[in-house]
Amino acid sequence: MSSSQSIFTQLAQLIPREQLPSTPILVLAAIFGFPILAVLINVSYQLFWPKDPSLPPVVFHYVPWLGSAVSYGMDPYKFYFDCREKHGDLFTFILIGRKVTVALGPKGNDMILGGKLSQVSAEEAYTHLTTPVFGKDVVYDCPNHVFMEQKKFVKFGLSLENLKAYIPMIFEEFDTMLKTDDSFKAFKDGSKEWSSFPALKTLGELTILTASRTLQGKEVRAGLDKSFAQKYENLDRGFTPINFLFPYLPLPSYWKRDQAQKEMSDFYLGIIEGRRNGESDHEHDMIASLQNQTYKDGRPLSDREIAHIMIALLMAGQHTSSATSSWTLLELAANPEVYQRLYDEQVAVLGQPDGSFRMLEYDDIKNLKVMDSCIRETLRIHAPIHSIFRKVISDISVPQALSAPSESGQYVIPKGYYVLASPGVAQMDARIWENASKWDPARWTDKSGVAAKAGEQYENNAGDKVDYGFGAISKGTESPYQPFGAGRHRCIGESFAYVQLSTILAAFVQNMELKLEGGVPATDYESMIVLPKHPHTIHYRKRQPRKAAA
């Protein structure tokens, strides 16, 4: 047999000639028959097999194992609202072999985000995603009580003194960006013509620069070169849906992720060792604060734990803040009348007689009501995270307030399932909010409106304060507005996020006019964070100096 013959020719010569006509049919049957049979069996099972009345209803799906992954992945919110129309606020769907029970609305958020440690586990839901990126022994790679102590340590680093010191640092980074970023060449040249910048790219870079200058420390800021950027990018690729579903695949992107994690960890360890040896001075950063902390048992944080916490702060805060700042500027550029009110407020609060602006101070932020409303409204309608998962570690009896009881009594979510909360659904629910899909910051200034009451319930529910180990906070799990999560895993970085977002927003408002062509972009759900789709170009023009007071 000639070696030049194709494998298909060689195989054909082994098959008796009289069987050749039927062979393609057999091959096609093998290729397509089994999947079709699997689909038929799956559909028949859902339609005709007796259902367990104690289990929540299951979303119909054609393909076994894959389940509803495609429709969920393309647009989670459409999937949630469509399923709610058929099944109510409680239903189960299949996601790549996982059984995921969704509980929507404030009651659903309360059941999951306020769930008991004996019933739901964030660690078991997320450790396979976060540990390869953040590193061992921190966040979800440690017992929950240890994680709560680590959150307390980080909270100490976010002191009022530090937050106040961060504001001028953020303005300095903004000014540096205007001088060095090619997108702002027209601004630097003093041109009166309109130019443009890509929102997500620009705000992503500004977010990491400002976080590095403030929280991370000057050594990290000084180390933001191309090598660091490549490590960050390789590590960042570990935060994708495929990594969540399949955390350890033999693929180049996974090997690069693991190598980047080691190199980033070593980078922080070098900074910590250098400080211990007196090689650098520092102030107002998180590393200095963490080096002074000890656990309840008297053990100090190890250098490796500090390094991994710093990576977690860098990665987690970067995604949510860059997304929120991008969406805020896009919405403002599309609503020039709101942007003008924002500028007028800056003039009223920070304007100087000579036409300049004085430096924003921490105490000013609470007086900038229009800016606060813009940030809150953006967080409402563009919640950075669309799905929050927990692993069920013991059976959960669903409260009757959440769903009508089944024929056998209450629904039960069995051990081994996952549960999913989506605060963004309640935040965009037309049954709760007037013109729910419209970006309208003015709703937050109506003291008797839904927004004000929801915000108060989330922030100041004095009768429902809980200390999970990092300080007493409003439980807030039944509020229809939960921009930073709720319960024991509520984000402790929200105070820094508001300072960072407010300062960046003030810097843009004071320095340039904005406009948007083509409307606010659609939403991209391909990553773990809710982002604007391309193109997300914002047009800008340098503001002309205000006239000095007479």
C-alpha positions in Angstrom: 0.0 0.0 0.0 1.5 3.3 -1.1 2.4 5.7 1.7 1.3 8.6 -0.4 -2.3 7.3 -0.3 -4.6 9.2 2.1 -5.9 7.5 5.2 -9.4 7.7 3.7 -8.3 5.8 0.5 -6.5 3.2 2.6 -9.6 2.7 4.7 -11.8 2.4 1.6 -9.6 -0.4 0.2 -10.3 -2.4 3.3 -14.0 -2.3 2.9 -15.7 -4.8 0.5 -16.9 -3.0 -2.6 -20.5 -4.2 -2.2 -20.7 -2.4 1.2 -19.4 0.9 0.0 -22.8 2.5 -0.8 -24.1 2.0 2.8 -20.9 3.0 4.5 -21.5 6.8 4.3 -24.9 6.3 5.8 -23.5 4.4 8.7 -20.9 7.1 9.2 -23.5 9.9 9.1 -25.7 7.9 11.5 -22.8 7.6 13.9 -21.9 11.3 13.7 -25.4 12.7 13.9 -27.6 9.9 15.3 -26.2 9.7 18.8 -26.5 13.5 19.5 -30.0 13.5 18.0 -30.9 10.5 20.2 -29.5 12.3 23.2 -31.6 15.4 22.5 -34.7 13.3 22.0 -34.2 11.4 25.3 -33.5 14.7 27.1 -36.7 16.3 25.7 -38.8 13.3 26.4 -37.5 13.1 30.0 -38.5 16.8 30.6 -41.9 16.4 29.0 -43.0 13.0 30.3 -41.0 11.9 33.3 -42.8 12.5 36.6 -41.3 15.6 38.3 -40.3 15.9 41.9 -42.8 18.4 43.3 -40.3 19.5 46.0 -37.9 20.8 43.4 -38.1 24.3 41.8 -39.2 24.2 38.1 -36.5 23.5 35.6 -36.0 25.7 32.5 -36.7 23.7 29.4 -33.6 22.9 27.3 -32.9 20.8 24.3 -29.2 19.8 24.7 -28.3 17.7 27.7 -25.3 18.9 29.9 -25.0 22.1 27.9 -28.5 23.1 29.1 -29.3 26.8 28.9 -25.6 27.9 28.7 -26.0 29.6 25.3 -29.1 31.8 26.1 -27.8 32.6 29.5 -24.3 33.5 28.3 -25.5 35.7 25.4 -27.7 38.0 27.6 -28.2 36.9 31.3 -30.7 39.6 32.1 -33.0 38.7 29.1 -32.7 35.1 30.2 -33.7 35.9 33.8 -36.6 38.1 32.8 -37.9 35.6 30.2 -37.6 32.7 32.8 -39.4 34.8 35.4 -42.4 35.2 33.0 -42.7 31.4 32.8 -41.7 30.2 36.3 -41.7 33.2 38.7 -38.8 34.3 40.8 -37.5 30.8 41.5 -36.3 28.3 38.9 -33.5 26.0 38.0 -31.4 25.9 34.8 -28.7 23.6 33.6 -25.3 25.2 33.0 -22.6 23.0 31.6 -23.6 20.1 33.8 -24.3 22.2 36.9 -27.8 22.6 38.3 -28.2 26.2 39.2 -31.3 27.5 41.0 -32.0 31.2 40.5 -33.8 33.3 43.1 -34.7 36.7 41.8 -35.9 39.9 43.5 -35.1 41.3 46.9 -36.4 38.1 48.6 -34.2 36.0 46.4 -31.2 38.2 47.1 -31.9 37.9 50.8 -32.1 34.1 50.7 -28.8 33.7 48.9 -26.6 36.7 49.9 -27.9 36.5 53.5 -27.7 32.7 53.5 -26.4 30.7 56.4 -22.8 29.4 56.3 -24.2 26.0 57.0 -26.2 26.1 53.8 -24.4 28.1 51.1 -20.7 28.5 50.4 -19.1 31.2 48.3 -15.7 29.5 48.8 -16.8 26.3 47.1 -18.4 28.3 44.3 -15.5 30.6 43.5 -12.2 29.1 44.8 -11.5 27.3 41.5 -11.7 30.7 39.7 -10.0 33.0 42.1 -7.3 30.9 43.7 -5.3 30.5 40.4 -5.4 34.3 39.9 -5.1 35.7 43.5 -3.1 32.9 45.0 -3.3 30.5 48.0 -4.5 31.2 51.5 -6.5 34.4 50.8 -10.1 35.3 49.8 -11.9 32.1 48.9 -8.9 29.8 49.4 -9.2 30.0 53.2 -11.9 29.3 55.8 -14.6 31.9 55.9 -13.7 33.3 59.3 -10.1 33.9 58.1 -11.4 35.7 55.0 -13.5 37.9 57.2 -10.4 38.8 59.2 -8.6 39.6 56.0 -11.4 41.9 55.0 -11.0 43.7 58.3 -7.3 44.1 57.7 -8.0 45.7 54.3 -10.7 47.9 55.8 -8.1 49.3 58.3 -6.0 50.3 55.2 -9.0 52.2 53.9 -8.9 54.7 56.7 -10.5 58.1 56.4 -7.0 59.7 56.6 -5.9 57.6 53.6 -9.0 58.3 51.6 -8.5 62.0 52.0 -4.9 61.7 50.9 -5.8 59.7 47.8 -7.8 62.5 46.1 -4.9 64.7 45.0 -3.0 61.6 43.9 -5.8 60.7 41.6 -5.9 64.2 40.1 -2.2 64.0 39.5 -2.6 60.7 37.6 -5.4 62.3 35.5 -3.1 65.2 34.6 -0.3 62.9 33.7 -2.7 61.0 31.4 -3.7 64.2 29.6 0.0 64.9 29.0 1.1 61.5 27.9 -1.9 59.6 26.3 -2.0 60.0 22.5 -5.8 60.1 22.7 -5.6 63.5 24.5 -3.0 65.1 22.1 -5.7 67.7 21.1 -6.2 68.6 24.7 -2.5 69.0 25.3 -2.1 71.1 22.2 -5.0 73.4 23.3 -7.1 72.6 20.3 -10.7 73.9 20.3 -11.7 71.1 17.9 -13.5 67.9 18.9 -11.3 64.7 19.3 -12.1 61.3 20.8 -10.9 58.5 23.2 -12.0 54.9 23.6 -13.9 54.9 26.9 -13.1 51.4 28.2 -9.4 51.4 27.3 -8.9 54.9 28.7 -10.8 54.4 31.9 -9.2 50.9 32.4 -5.7 52.4 32.2 -6.7 55.4 34.4 -8.3 53.1 37.0 -5.2 50.9 37.3 -2.9 53.9 37.5 -4.9 55.6 40.2 -5.3 52.4 42.2 -1.6 51.8 41.9 -0.7 55.3 43.0 -3.0 55.1 46.0 -3.8 51.7 47.4 -0.9 49.8 45.9 2.0 52.1 46.7 4.6 54.0 44.8 6.8 51.0 44.1 3.9 49.3 42.3 3.2 52.6 40.4 6.8 52.9 39.4 6.8 49.3 38.2 3.9 49.8 35.8 6.0 49.0 32.6 5.3 46.8 29.6 6.5 43.8 31.5 4.0 44.4 34.3 1.3 45.1 31.8 1.9 41.7 30.1 1.8 39.9 33.5 -1.4 41.7 34.3 -3.0 40.8 31.0 -2.0 37.1 31.3 -3.4 37.0 34.8 -6.5 38.9 33.8 -7.3 36.2 31.2 -7.9 33.9 34.1 -11.1 35.9 34.9 -13.3 34.6 32.1 -16.4 32.4 32.0 -14.4 29.4 30.6 -12.0 29.6 33.6 -15.0 29.7 35.9 -16.4 26.5 34.3 -13.1 24.8 33.6 -10.4 26.1 35.9 -7.6 23.8 34.8 -7.3 23.1 31.1 -4.0 22.2 29.4 -4.0 25.4 27.3 -1.3 28.1 26.8 -3.6 30.8 28.3 -3.8 28.7 31.5 0.0 28.2 31.7 0.5 31.9 31.1 -2.0 32.7 33.9 -0.1 30.4 36.3 3.3 31.9 35.4 2.0 35.4 35.7 0.5 34.7 39.1 3.9 33.5 40.4 5.7 36.5 38.9 3.2 39.0 40.3 3.4 37.4 43.7 7.2 37.5 43.6 7.0 41.2 42.5 5.0 42.1 45.7 7.3 39.9 47.8 10.2 41.9 46.6 8.6 45.1 47.6 7.7 43.8 51.1 11.3 42.5 51.6 12.7 45.8 50.4 10.7 47.7 52.9 11.7 45.4 55.7 15.3 46.1 54.8 14.7 49.9 54.7 15.2 50.2 51.0 12.2 52.6 50.5 10.0 55.0 52.3 6.2 54.8 52.0 3.0 56.2 53.3 -0.8 55.9 52.9 -0.8 52.5 51.1 -2.2 49.1 51.8 1.0 47.1 52.1 2.1 49.2 55.0 -1.2 48.7 56.7 -1.3 44.9 56.1 2.2 44.5 57.5 0.9 45.7 60.9 -2.0 43.3 61.2 -2.3 40.1 63.1 -5.0 37.4 63.2 -7.1 36.8 66.4 -4.8 33.9 67.2 -1.8 36.3 67.3 -0.3 35.1 64.0 0.8 38.0 61.7 -0.1 38.0 58.0 2.6 36.2 56.1 4.4 38.0 53.3 2.9 35.6 50.8 -0.6 36.4 52.1 0.0 40.1 51.8 1.2 39.6 48.3 -1.9 37.6 47.3 -4.2 40.1 49.0 -2.6 42.9 47.0 -3.1 40.9 43.8 -6.8 40.4 44.7 -7.2 44.1 45.4 -5.6 45.0 42.1 -7.6 42.5 40.0 -11.0 42.8 41.6 -11.2 46.5 42.0 -9.8 47.2 38.5 -12.6 45.4 36.7 -15.6 46.9 38.5 -14.3 50.5 38.8 -13.2 50.7 35.1 -16.5 49.3 34.0 -18.5 51.7 36.2 -16.5 54.8 35.3 -16.8 53.9 31.6 -20.5 53.5 31.7 -20.9 56.8 33.7 -19.0 58.8 31.2 -20.8 57.2 28.3 -24.2 58.0 29.9 -23.1 61.6 30.6 -21.8 62.1 27.1 -25.2 60.9 25.8 -27.0 63.3 28.2 -25.5 66.7 27.7 -28.1 68.4 29.9 -27.1 66.2 32.9 -23.4 66.8 32.1 -24.0 70.6 32.2 -25.7 70.3 35.6 -22.7 68.3 36.8 -20.4 71.1 35.6 -22.5 73.8 37.2 -22.4 71.9 40.5 -18.6 71.7 40.3 -18.5 75.5 39.8 -20.8 76.1 42.7 -18.9 73.9 45.1 -15.3 74.1 43.9 -15.2 77.2 41.7 -12.7 79.9 42.6 -13.0 83.7 41.9 -10.2 83.5 39.4 -12.1 81.0 37.3 -10.1 77.9 38.4 -11.2 75.1 40.7 -9.9 74.4 44.1 -8.8 70.8 45.0 -11.7 68.5 45.7 -11.7 67.3 49.3 -13.3 64.3 50.9 -15.9 66.3 52.7 -17.0 67.9 49.4 -18.1 64.6 47.9 -21.2 64.4 50.0 -22.2 67.9 48.9 -21.9 67.0 45.2 -25.5 65.6 44.9 -25.7 65.6 41.1 -22.4 63.6 40.9 -23.6 61.2 43.6 -26.8 60.7 41.7 -25.0 60.0 38.5 -22.8 57.3 40.1 -25.7 55.7 41.9 -27.8 55.6 38.7 -25.0 54.1 36.7 -24.5 51.4 39.3 -28.2 50.7 39.3 -28.7 50.2 35.5 -25.2 48.9 34.8 -24.5 46.7 37.7 -20.9 45.5 37.2 -21.6 41.8 38.1 -24.8 40.2 36.7 -24.6 36.8 38.6 -23.5 35.9 42.1 -23.1 32.2 42.8 -23.0 30.1 45.9 -22.6 26.3 46.3 -25.4 24.6 48.3 -23.7 22.5 51.0 -26.9 21.5 52.8 -30.5 21.4 51.7 -32.3 24.8 51.6 -36.0 25.1 52.3 -37.2 28.0 50.2 -39.1 30.6 52.2 -42.8 30.8 51.1 -42.4 34.6 50.8 -40.1 33.9 47.8 -42.2 31.4 46.0 -45.6 29.7 46.2 -45.3 26.4 48.0 -45.2 23.2 45.9 -47.7 20.4 46.2 -45.6 18.7 48.8 -45.0 21.9 50.8 -42.0 24.2 50.5 -39.6 23.9 47.6 -36.2 22.5 48.6 -32.9 23.2 46.9 -30.8 20.1 47.3 -27.2 19.9 48.5 -24.8 19.9 45.5 -26.8 22.5 43.5 -25.6 26.0 42.9 -27.8 29.0 43.8 -27.6 32.3 41.9 -28.6 35.8 42.9 -28.8 38.7 40.5 -29.2 42.1 42.2 -29.2 43.7 38.8 -32.6 42.2 38.1 -34.2 43.9 41.1 -32.4 47.1 40.1 -34.0 47.1 36.7 -37.4 45.6 37.6 -40.2 47.6 36.1 -42.4 46.4 38.9 -40.2 48.4 41.3 -38.8 51.3 39.4 -40.5 53.9 37.2 -39.0 53.9 33.7 -36.7 51.2 35.0 -34.6 50.9 31.8 -33.9 54.7 31.6 -30.8 56.2 33.0 -32.3 59.0 35.1 -30.1 60.4 37.9 -32.9 62.7 39.0 -34.7 59.7 40.6 -32.1 59.8 43.4 -33.0 63.3 44.5 -36.7 62.5 45.0 -36.7 61.9 48.8 -40.0 60.1 48.7 -39.2 58.0 45.7 -38.2 54.3 45.4 -34.5 55.1 44.8 -34.1 57.1 48.0 -35.8 54.5 50.1 -33.8 51.7 48.5 -30.6 53.5 49.0 -31.4 54.2 52.6 -32.3 50.6 53.2 -29.0 49.4 51.7 -26.8 52.0 53.5 -28.5 52.8 56.8 -30.7 50.0 57.9 -29.8 50.7 61.5 -32.1 48.0 62.9 -30.4 45.3 60.7 -26.7 45.9 61.3 -24.5 42.8 61.3 -20.8 42.3 62.1 -19.5 39.4 60.1 -16.0 40.0 61.4 -14.9 43.2 59.6 -17.1 45.7 61.3 -20.8 46.3 61.6 -22.6 47.0 58.3 -26.2 47.2 57.1 -27.2 43.7 56.1 -29.2 45.3 53.2 -29.9 42.0 51.6 -33.6 42.8 50.9 -33.0 46.2 49.3 -33.8 46.4 45.6 -30.5 48.3 45.2 -27.3 46.4 46.0 -24.5 47.9 43.9 -21.7 46.3 46.0 -23.4 43.1 47.0 -24.8 42.4 50.4 -24.3 40.3 53.5 -21.0 38.9 54.6 -19.5 39.2 51.2 -20.4 42.8 50.6 -17.6 44.6 49.0 -15.4 46.4 51.5 -13.9 48.6 48.8 -17.0 50.7 48.2 -15.7 53.7 50.1 -12.5 53.8 48.0 -14.6 53.1 44.9 -16.7 56.2 45.5 -13.6 58.4 46.1 -12.0 57.0 43.0 -15.1 57.4 40.8 -16.0 60.8 42.2 -12.5 62.2 41.7 -12.1 60.8 38.1 -15.5 62.1 37.2 -14.8 65.6 38.7 -11.5 65.7 36.7 -13.2 65.0 33.4 -16.1 67.5 34.1 -13.7 70.3 35.0 -11.5 69.8 32.0 -13.5 68.9 29.0 -16.9 68.8 27.3 -18.2 65.5 26.1 -20.6 64.2 23.5 -21.6 60.8 22.2 -22.5 59.8 18.6 -24.8 56.9 18.0 -26.1 56.5 21.5 -24.9 54.5 24.5 -23.4 51.1 23.4 -25.1 47.8 23.9 -23.9 45.6 26.7 -21.2 43.0 26.3 -21.7 39.9 28.5 -18.7 37.8 27.2 -16.6 38.5 30.3 -17.4 38.1 34.0 -18.0 41.9 34.2 -20.8 43.8 32.4 -18.9 46.0 29.8 -19.9 48.3 27.0 -19.6 46.8 23.5 -17.3 48.3 20.9 -17.3 50.9 19.7 -17.4 52.9 22.9 -15.9 56.1 21.6 -16.5 59.4 23.5 -15.8 62.7 21.8 -14.3 65.5 23.8 -13.3 69.1 23.6 -11.1 71.1 26.0 -13.2 73.4 28.1 -12.5 77.1 27.7 -11.4 78.8 31.0 -14.2 80.4 33.0 -14.0 84.2 33.4 -12.8 85.4 36.7 -15.4 87.0 39.0 -15.7 90.8 38.5 
